[in-house]
Amino acid sequence: MSKRHNAFTLIELLAVIIILAIVALIATPIILDVVEDARISAGRSEAQMILGGINNYCATEDVKYQLDNSYTKICTTDMDVDNVPTMVNLGNATIDKIKYNGTKLTELVIESNNHKFTLCSNGQFAMDDEECPKFPASLISLLLEQYSADNTTGLVKDSTNENLYYYTGTNEQVANNFLWYGGHQWRVLEFDTSDNTLTLITQQPLTSISPASAGWESEEAYNNSYINNWLNDYFWNSLDSSIQATIQNSIFNVGIYNNVSEITTTKKVGLLDEDQYKRAGNADSFLDIKDYFWLGNRYNSSFVHNVRVNGNIDSKSPSNSYGVRAVIKISDITITGGDGTLV
């Protein structure tokens, strides 16, 4: 009678090895993916923690500075990567790039867990070569994409103020500065990156009105004029409170056209002045709507400037009725769609 041995045969061993190899072949990528996903998740979390730490530090700094103006701030436009370790524990992360505009971070690039994380305008981070989602986004950040130092029309930078950008040119050259806001169609005139504000003008007249019974010769006379009452009473009260909250006080020139500082007034809503119209390109510019509308400047004590149907500047008695295009300055807003064109 033969004796049975409890051992694997060579074929059985080979079968087990093959099965284990197949399992390893299948499982290894899955395990590596899990590890990499964990690495990415940890990197994103670390990036958000660093972002939050910087923001909290700068907010605290602002409070300290308000209490003591001699307090030295590092949250300024001169902030650099060497300042960050003072604000927050970086752990194993490093800061490749940082830019602060005086009120918030506009650029932040963090290296963490073998990945690069770039701050997007919506407050989230894009990893490595990912593109930031376009929306939601700050309106100013979207408009800045139109700028080139070579521009002579479209969006250009003011020659005396590096933070000020404005539009100039025809409707063909300026076709992407439309904004539907508060139930009205506006055109962006300019924006200032130092305080993140934008100046807008309605695309079409909102009404036709006689500005005053006579030319204004003082700020008080302008403040009591029909046109100011319409703009800062009737029109202002027609806007939703959420829109009103974004509108800043602005200084409007309502003096004689060649001495616009003669009379100024600080209001929420005002009129375009001659210099702004000329800077945009005058007749045939994107501000020329082939219709009559009032400017804010006086020609003299009797006449007020207006734009004619041919785009040229003229002056008429304020007892005449022409179109009213409101001008406002708003704080930067978040845009959820659109490309700035009319359609």
Sine and cosine of phi, psi and omega as CSV:
sin_phi,cos_phi,sin_psi,cos_psi,sin_omega,cos_omega
0.00,0.00,0.80,-0.60,-0.08,-1.00
-0.98,0.19,0.43,-0.90,-0.03,-1.00
-0.98,-0.20,0.78,-0.63,-0.05,-1.00
-1.00,0.08,0.74,-0.68,0.05,-1.00
-0.98,-0.19,0.79,-0.62,0.04,-1.00
-1.00,0.06,0.98,0.20,-0.02,-1.00
-0.61,-0.79,0.39,-0.92,0.03,-1.00
-0.99,0.17,0.62,-0.78,0.12,-0.99
-0.99,0.13,0.23,-0.97,0.01,-1.00
-0.87,0.50,-0.63,0.78,0.00,-1.00
-0.91,0.41,-0.66,0.75,0.01,-1.00
-0.90,0.43,-0.65,0.76,0.02,-1.00
-0.90,0.45,-0.67,0.74,0.02,-1.00
-0.90,0.45,-0.63,0.78,0.02,-1.00
-0.90,0.44,-0.66,0.75,0.01,-1.00
-0.90,0.43,-0.69,0.73,0.01,-1.00
-0.88,0.47,-0.68,0.73,0.01,-1.00
-0.89,0.45,-0.68,0.73,0.01,-1.00
-0.89,0.46,-0.69,0.72,0.02,-1.00
-0.90,0.45,-0.61,0.79,0.02,-1.00
-0.91,0.42,-0.65,0.76,0.02,-1.00
-0.91,0.42,-0.69,0.72,0.03,-1.00
-0.86,0.50,-0.69,0.73,0.01,-1.00
-0.90,0.43,-0.64,0.77,0.00,-1.00
-0.89,0.45,-0.61,0.79,0.00,-1.00
-0.98,0.21,-0.67,0.75,-0.15,-0.99
-0.98,0.21,-0.54,0.84,-0.10,-1.00
-0.86,0.51,-0.77,0.64,0.03,-1.00
-0.87,0.50,-0.60,0.80,0.01,-1.00
-0.90,0.44,-0.70,0.71,0.01,-1.00
-0.90,0.44,-0.67,0.74,0.01,-1.00
-0.90,0.43,-0.63,0.78,0.04,-1.00
-0.90,0.45,-0.65,0.76,0.02,-1.00
-0.89,0.45,-0.68,0.73,0.01,-1.00
-0.90,0.44,-0.70,0.72,-0.02,-1.00
-0.92,0.40,-0.64,0.77,0.04,-1.00
-0.88,0.48,-0.65,0.76,0.03,-1.00
-0.91,0.41,-0.63,0.78,0.02,-1.00
-0.90,0.44,-0.70,0.72,0.00,-1.00
-0.91,0.41,-0.70,0.72,0.01,-1.00
-0.87,0.49,-0.68,0.74,0.02,-1.00
-0.91,0.42,-0.62,0.79,0.02,-1.00
-0.91,0.43,-0.69,0.72,0.03,-1.00
-0.89,0.45,-0.67,0.74,0.01,-1.00
-0.89,0.46,-0.66,0.75,0.00,-1.00
-0.91,0.41,-0.64,0.77,0.02,-1.00
-0.89,0.46,-0.70,0.71,0.02,-1.00
-0.90,0.43,-0.61,0.79,0.03,-1.00
-0.90,0.44,-0.68,0.73,0.01,-1.00
-0.91,0.42,-0.69,0.72,0.04,-1.00
-0.86,0.51,-0.74,0.68,0.02,-1.00
-0.89,0.46,-0.62,0.78,0.01,-1.00
-0.90,0.43,-0.67,0.74,0.03,-1.00
-0.90,0.43,-0.72,0.69,-0.01,-1.00
-0.88,0.47,-0.67,0.74,0.02,-1.00
-0.90,0.43,-0.66,0.75,0.00,-1.00
-0.88,0.48,-0.72,0.69,-0.04,-1.00
-0.92,0.39,-0.59,0.81,0.04,-1.00
-0.91,0.42,-0.66,0.75,0.05,-1.00
-0.91,0.42,-0.63,0.77,0.03,-1.00
-0.87,0.49,-0.66,0.75,0.01,-1.00
-0.87,0.49,-0.66,0.75,0.02,-1.00
-0.90,0.44,-0.71,0.71,0.01,-1.00
-0.88,0.48,-0.64,0.76,-0.02,-1.00
-0.93,0.38,-0.59,0.81,0.04,-1.00
-0.91,0.42,-0.55,0.84,0.01,-1.00
-0.99,0.17,-0.47,0.88,-0.04,-1.00
-0.55,-0.84,0.97,-0.23,-0.07,-1.00
-0.92,0.38,-0.18,0.98,0.04,-1.00
-1.00,0.07,-0.11,0.99,0.01,-1.00
-0.90,0.43,0.75,-0.66,-0.02,-1.00
-1.00,0.01,0.87,-0.49,-0.04,-1.00
-1.00,-0.06,0.54,-0.84,0.16,-0.99
-0.95,-0.32,-0.19,0.98,0.08,-1.00
-0.99,0.10,0.97,0.23,-0.01,-1.00
-0.75,-0.66,0.02,-1.00,0.03,-1.00
-0.92,0.40,-0.24,0.97,0.03,-1.00
-1.00,-0.02,0.08,1.00,0.00,-1.00
-0.83,0.56,0.67,-0.74,0.07,-1.00
-0.71,-0.71,0.01,-1.00,-0.11,-0.99
-0.88,0.48,-0.47,0.88,-0.03,-1.00
-0.94,0.34,-0.31,0.95,0.01,-1.00
-0.98,0.20,-0.40,0.92,-0.18,-0.98
-0.89,0.45,-0.68,0.73,0.01,-1.00
-0.85,0.53,-0.41,0.91,0.06,-1.00
-0.94,0.34,-0.47,0.88,-0.10,-0.99
-1.00,0.00,-0.60,0.80,-0.15,-0.99
-0.46,-0.89,0.51,-0.86,0.06,-1.00
-0.96,0.28,0.88,-0.47,-0.06,-1.00
-0.99,0.10,-0.24,0.97,-0.05,-1.00
0.87,0.49,-0.79,-0.62,0.02,-1.00
-1.00,-0.05,0.03,1.00,-0.04,-1.00
-0.99,0.14,0.35,-0.94,0.11,-0.99
-0.75,-0.66,0.44,-0.90,0.02,-1.00
-0.98,-0.20,0.87,-0.49,0.03,-1.00
-1.00,0.05,-0.54,0.84,-0.07,-1.00
-0.38,-0.92,0.62,-0.78,0.07,-1.00
-0.51,-0.86,0.62,-0.79,0.05,-1.00
-0.57,-0.82,0.75,-0.66,-0.05,-1.00
-0.81,-0.59,0.79,-0.62,-0.10,-1.00
-1.00,-0.05,0.17,0.99,0.00,-1.00
0.96,-0.27,-0.35,0.94,0.03,-1.00
-0.78,-0.62,-0.44,0.90,-0.01,-1.00
-0.36,-0.93,0.27,-0.96,0.08,-1.00
-0.96,0.28,0.77,-0.64,0.08,-1.00
-0.96,-0.29,-0.36,0.93,0.07,-1.00
-0.60,-0.80,0.66,-0.75,0.08,-1.00
-0.39,-0.92,0.85,-0.52,0.03,-1.00
-0.83,-0.56,0.83,-0.56,-0.10,-1.00
-0.84,-0.54,0.71,-0.70,0.15,-0.99
-0.99,-0.16,0.85,-0.52,-0.01,-1.00
-0.48,-0.87,0.72,-0.70,0.04,-1.00
0.77,0.63,0.71,0.70,0.07,-1.00
0.92,0.39,0.36,0.93,0.05,-1.00
-0.71,-0.70,0.43,-0.90,0.05,-1.00
-0.97,-0.25,0.75,-0.66,-0.02,-1.00
-0.87,-0.49,0.85,-0.52,-0.06,-1.00
-0.94,-0.35,0.80,-0.60,-0.01,-1.00
-0.93,0.37,0.76,-0.64,0.05,-1.00
-0.99,-0.15,0.24,-0.97,-0.06,-1.00
-0.92,0.40,-0.34,0.94,0.02,-1.00
-1.00,0.04,0.11,0.99,0.04,-1.00
1.00,0.02,-0.09,1.00,0.06,-1.00
-1.00,-0.10,0.09,-1.00,-0.03,-1.00
-0.90,-0.43,0.69,-0.72,0.16,-0.99
-1.00,-0.09,0.63,-0.77,-0.09,-1.00
-0.97,-0.22,0.72,-0.69,0.09,-1.00
0.80,0.60,-0.91,-0.42,-0.07,-1.00
-1.00,-0.08,0.13,0.99,0.05,-1.00
-0.89,0.45,0.57,-0.82,0.11,-0.99
-1.00,0.00,0.60,-0.80,0.08,-1.00
-0.91,0.41,0.62,-0.78,0.11,-0.99
-0.89,0.46,0.66,-0.75,-0.06,-1.00
-0.93,0.36,-0.58,0.81,-0.04,-1.00
-0.81,-0.59,0.47,-0.88,-0.18,0.98
-0.93,0.38,0.46,-0.89,-0.06,-1.00
-0.47,-0.88,0.39,-0.92,0.10,-1.00
-0.92,0.39,0.67,-0.74,0.01,-1.00
-0.87,0.49,-0.67,0.74,-0.01,-1.00
-0.89,0.46,-0.66,0.75,-0.01,-1.00
-0.89,0.45,-0.59,0.81,0.04,-1.00
-0.94,0.35,-0.67,0.74,-0.01,-1.00
-0.91,0.42,-0.58,0.82,-0.02,-1.00
-0.89,0.46,-0.39,0.92,0.04,-1.00
-0.91,0.42,-0.31,0.95,0.00,-1.00
-0.99,0.11,-0.21,0.98,-0.13,-0.99
-1.00,0.09,0.65,-0.76,0.19,-0.98
-0.65,-0.76,0.59,-0.81,0.00,-1.00
-0.88,0.48,-0.33,0.94,0.00,-1.00
-1.00,0.07,-0.11,0.99,-0.06,-1.00
-0.89,0.45,0.74,-0.68,0.19,-0.98
-0.91,-0.40,-0.28,0.96,0.14,-0.99
-0.72,-0.69,0.12,-0.99,-0.11,-0.99
0.98,0.20,-0.70,-0.72,0.00,-1.00
-1.00,0.03,0.87,-0.49,0.00,-1.00
-0.81,-0.59,0.31,-0.95,0.02,-1.00
-0.99,-0.16,0.65,-0.76,0.03,-1.00
-0.90,0.44,0.67,-0.74,-0.08,-1.00
-0.96,0.29,-0.31,0.95,-0.04,-1.00
-0.94,-0.35,-0.09,1.00,-0.03,-1.00
-0.61,-0.80,0.96,-0.27,-0.10,-1.00
-0.93,0.37,-0.21,0.98,0.02,-1.00
-1.00,-0.07,-0.11,0.99,-0.10,-1.00
-0.97,-0.26,0.80,-0.60,0.04,-1.00
-0.86,-0.52,0.62,-0.78,0.00,-1.00
-0.59,-0.80,0.27,-0.96,-0.01,-1.00
-0.98,-0.21,0.62,-0.78,0.05,-1.00
-0.52,-0.85,0.62,-0.78,0.02,-1.00
0.76,-0.65,-0.01,-1.00,-0.01,-1.00
-0.97,0.22,0.08,-1.00,0.06,-1.00
-0.90,0.44,-0.48,0.88,0.07,-1.00
-0.95,0.32,-0.55,0.83,-0.02,-1.00
-1.00,0.06,-0.37,0.93,0.02,-1.00
-0.81,-0.59,1.00,0.08,-0.09,-1.00
-0.91,-0.42,-0.02,1.00,-0.14,-0.99
-0.78,-0.63,0.63,0.78,0.07,-1.00
-0.84,-0.54,0.42,0.91,0.08,-1.00
-0.99,0.16,0.55,-0.83,0.03,-1.00
-0.58,-0.82,0.84,-0.55,0.13,-0.99
-1.00,0.00,0.91,-0.42,-0.14,-0.99
-0.51,-0.86,0.80,-0.60,0.05,-1.00
0.89,0.45,0.47,0.88,0.03,-1.00
0.99,0.12,0.21,0.98,0.00,-1.00
-0.71,-0.70,0.45,-0.89,0.08,-1.00
-1.00,-0.03,0.84,-0.54,-0.04,-1.00
-0.88,-0.47,0.29,-0.96,0.24,-0.97
-0.88,-0.47,0.67,-0.75,0.08,-1.00
-0.98,0.21,0.85,-0.53,0.06,-1.00
-0.99,0.12,-0.74,0.67,-0.08,-1.00
-0.30,-0.95,0.23,-0.97,0.17,-0.99
-0.52,-0.85,0.42,-0.91,-0.08,-1.00
-0.85,-0.53,0.89,-0.46,-0.05,-1.00
-0.98,0.17,-0.16,0.99,0.02,-1.00
-0.97,0.25,-0.55,0.84,0.04,-1.00
-0.84,-0.54,0.12,0.99,0.06,-1.00
0.82,0.57,0.82,0.58,0.06,-1.00
-0.83,-0.56,0.43,-0.90,0.02,-1.00
-0.78,-0.62,0.62,-0.78,0.07,-1.00
-0.97,-0.25,0.78,-0.62,-0.09,-1.00
-0.84,-0.54,0.44,-0.90,0.14,-0.99
-0.73,-0.69,0.63,-0.78,0.02,-1.00
-0.90,0.43,0.62,-0.78,-0.03,-1.00
-0.90,0.44,-0.62,0.78,-0.01,-1.00
-0.82,-0.57,0.34,-0.94,0.09,-1.00
-0.86,0.51,0.61,-0.79,0.01,-1.00
-1.00,0.03,-0.42,0.91,0.02,-1.00
-0.31,-0.95,0.12,-0.99,0.14,-0.99
-0.87,-0.49,0.77,-0.63,-0.15,-0.99
-0.48,-0.88,0.44,-0.90,0.19,-0.98
-1.00,0.07,0.88,-0.47,-0.10,-0.99
-0.86,0.51,-0.64,0.77,-0.08,-1.00
-0.28,-0.96,0.25,-0.97,0.04,-1.00
-0.97,0.24,-0.37,0.93,0.03,-1.00
-0.42,-0.91,0.29,-0.96,0.01,-1.00
-0.88,0.48,0.62,-0.78,0.01,-1.00
-1.00,0.09,0.62,-0.78,0.01,-1.00
-0.84,-0.54,0.20,0.98,0.04,-1.00
-0.40,-0.92,0.27,-0.96,0.05,-1.00
-0.88,0.47,-0.64,0.77,0.00,-1.00
-0.87,0.49,-0.66,0.75,0.01,-1.00
-0.90,0.43,-0.65,0.76,0.04,-1.00
-0.91,0.42,-0.70,0.72,-0.02,-1.00
-0.86,0.51,-0.47,0.88,0.01,-1.00
-1.00,-0.06,0.07,1.00,-0.06,-1.00
-0.96,0.27,0.35,-0.94,0.02,-1.00
-0.87,0.50,-0.67,0.74,-0.13,-0.99
-0.94,0.35,-0.61,0.79,0.06,-1.00
-0.92,0.38,-0.65,0.76,0.04,-1.00
-0.89,0.46,-0.63,0.78,0.02,-1.00
-0.91,0.42,-0.72,0.69,-0.06,-1.00
-0.92,0.40,-0.74,0.67,-0.16,-0.99
-0.99,-0.16,0.10,0.99,0.11,-0.99
-0.84,-0.54,-0.96,0.28,-0.07,-1.00
-0.88,0.47,-0.82,0.57,-0.04,-1.00
-0.91,0.41,-0.71,0.71,0.00,-1.00
-0.84,0.55,-0.72,0.70,-0.03,-1.00
-0.95,0.30,-0.24,0.97,0.07,-1.00
-0.99,0.17,-0.24,0.97,-0.04,-1.00
-1.00,0.09,0.57,-0.82,0.07,-1.00
-0.89,0.45,0.51,-0.86,-0.04,-1.00
-0.87,0.49,-0.52,0.85,0.02,-1.00
-0.92,0.39,-0.52,0.85,0.07,-1.00
-0.97,0.25,-0.69,0.72,0.02,-1.00
-0.83,0.55,-0.58,0.81,-0.06,-1.00
-0.91,0.42,-0.39,0.92,-0.01,-1.00
-1.00,-0.01,-0.22,0.98,-0.10,-1.00
-1.00,0.09,0.79,-0.61,-0.03,-1.00
-0.99,-0.11,0.38,-0.93,0.17,-0.99
-0.92,0.40,0.65,-0.76,0.02,-1.00
-0.74,-0.67,0.49,-0.87,0.12,-0.99
-1.00,-0.02,0.88,-0.48,0.00,-1.00
-0.96,-0.29,0.71,-0.70,0.04,-1.00
-1.00,0.10,0.89,-0.46,0.02,-1.00
-0.81,-0.58,0.37,0.93,0.01,-1.00
-1.00,0.00,-0.14,-0.99,0.04,-1.00
-0.88,0.47,0.66,-0.75,-0.19,-0.98
-0.81,0.58,-0.56,0.83,-0.01,-1.00
-1.00,-0.09,0.20,0.98,0.08,-1.00
-0.45,-0.89,0.90,0.44,-0.18,-0.98
-0.91,0.42,-0.30,0.95,0.04,-1.00
-0.99,0.13,-0.03,1.00,0.00,-1.00
-0.86,0.51,-0.74,0.68,0.06,-1.00
-0.73,-0.68,0.84,-0.54,0.11,-0.99
-0.80,-0.60,0.38,-0.93,0.04,-1.00
-0.58,-0.82,0.59,-0.81,0.00,-1.00
-0.98,-0.20,0.89,-0.45,-0.09,-1.00
-0.62,-0.78,0.22,-0.98,0.14,-0.99
-0.98,0.19,-0.60,0.80,-0.06,-1.00
-0.76,-0.65,0.67,-0.74,0.00,-1.00
-0.51,-0.86,-0.37,-0.93,-0.05,-1.00
-0.86,-0.51,0.39,-0.92,0.08,-1.00
-0.91,0.41,0.61,-0.79,0.10,-0.99
-0.97,-0.24,0.23,-0.97,-0.11,-0.99
-0.86,0.51,-0.67,0.74,-0.01,-1.00
-0.87,0.50,-0.65,0.76,0.02,-1.00
-0.90,0.43,-0.65,0.76,0.00,-1.00
-0.90,0.43,-0.70,0.72,0.00,-1.00
-0.92,0.39,-0.63,0.77,0.01,-1.00
-0.88,0.47,-0.55,0.83,0.01,-1.00
-0.96,0.28,-0.23,0.97,0.03,-1.00
0.82,-0.57,-0.02,1.00,0.07,-1.00
0.90,0.44,-0.60,-0.80,0.00,-1.00
-0.87,0.50,0.63,-0.78,-0.03,-1.00
0.96,0.29,0.11,0.99,0.09,-1.00
-0.99,0.16,0.04,-1.00,0.01,-1.00
-0.92,0.40,-0.25,0.97,0.05,-1.00
-1.00,0.03,-0.21,0.98,0.02,-1.00
-0.99,0.13,0.94,-0.34,-0.09,-1.00
-0.97,-0.24,0.20,0.98,0.00,-1.00
0.84,0.54,0.67,0.75,0.04,-1.00
-0.45,-0.89,0.36,-0.93,0.02,-1.00
-0.97,0.22,0.70,-0.72,0.17,-0.99
-0.43,-0.90,0.47,-0.88,-0.06,-1.00
-0.98,0.21,0.58,-0.82,0.28,-0.96
-0.99,-0.17,0.16,-0.99,-0.05,-1.00
-1.00,0.08,-0.32,0.95,-0.12,-0.99
-0.99,0.12,0.53,-0.85,0.14,-0.99
-1.00,0.09,0.49,-0.87,0.18,-0.98
-1.00,0.07,-0.67,0.75,0.09,-1.00
-0.37,-0.93,-0.29,-0.96,-0.06,-1.00
-0.94,0.35,-0.23,0.97,-0.06,-1.00
-0.93,-0.36,-0.48,0.88,-0.14,-0.99
-0.90,-0.44,0.48,-0.88,0.05,-1.00
-0.87,-0.49,0.60,-0.80,-0.01,-1.00
-0.95,0.31,0.53,-0.85,0.09,-1.00
-0.54,-0.84,0.25,-0.97,0.09,-1.00
-0.97,-0.23,0.74,-0.67,-0.03,-1.00
-1.00,0.08,0.10,-0.99,0.00,-1.00
-0.90,0.44,-0.41,0.91,0.04,-1.00
-1.00,0.02,0.05,1.00,0.03,-1.00
1.00,0.00,-0.13,0.99,0.01,-1.00
-0.99,0.13,0.45,-0.89,0.04,-1.00
-0.99,0.12,0.70,-0.72,-0.01,-1.00
-0.69,-0.72,0.04,-1.00,0.09,-1.00
-0.70,-0.71,0.65,-0.76,-0.03,-1.00
-0.63,-0.78,0.34,-0.94,0.12,-0.99
-0.88,0.47,0.69,-0.73,0.00,-1.00
-0.92,0.40,-0.04,1.00,0.08,-1.00
-0.98,0.20,-0.20,0.98,0.08,-1.00
-0.97,0.23,0.42,-0.91,0.03,-1.00
-0.96,-0.26,0.89,-0.45,0.10,-1.00
-0.75,-0.66,0.08,-1.00,-0.07,-1.00
-0.94,0.34,0.43,-0.90,0.02,-1.00
-0.87,-0.50,0.89,-0.46,0.07,-1.00
-0.94,-0.33,0.91,-0.41,-0.06,-1.00
-0.96,0.29,0.58,-0.81,0.09,-1.00
-0.85,-0.53,0.77,-0.64,0.03,-1.00
-0.70,-0.72,0.35,-0.94,0.14,-0.99
-0.89,-0.46,0.81,-0.58,-0.02,-1.00
-0.87,-0.49,0.43,-0.90,0.17,-0.99
-0.96,0.28,0.41,-0.91,-0.06,-1.00
-0.82,0.57,0.62,-0.78,-0.05,-1.00
-0.83,-0.55,0.30,-0.95,0.05,-1.00
-1.00,-0.07,0.78,-0.63,-0.02,-1.00
-0.97,-0.24,0.69,-0.72,-0.04,-1.00
-0.95,-0.30,0.00,1.00,0.03,-1.00
0.06,-1.00,0.16,-0.99,0.04,-1.00
0.99,-0.15,0.33,-0.94,-0.01,-1.00
-0.84,-0.54,0.24,0.97,0.07,-1.00
0.99,0.11,-0.01,1.00,0.05,-1.00
-1.00,-0.01,0.21,-0.98,-0.09,-1.00
-0.94,0.35,-0.53,0.85,-0.04,-1.00
-0.98,-0.21,0.00,0.00,0.00,0.00
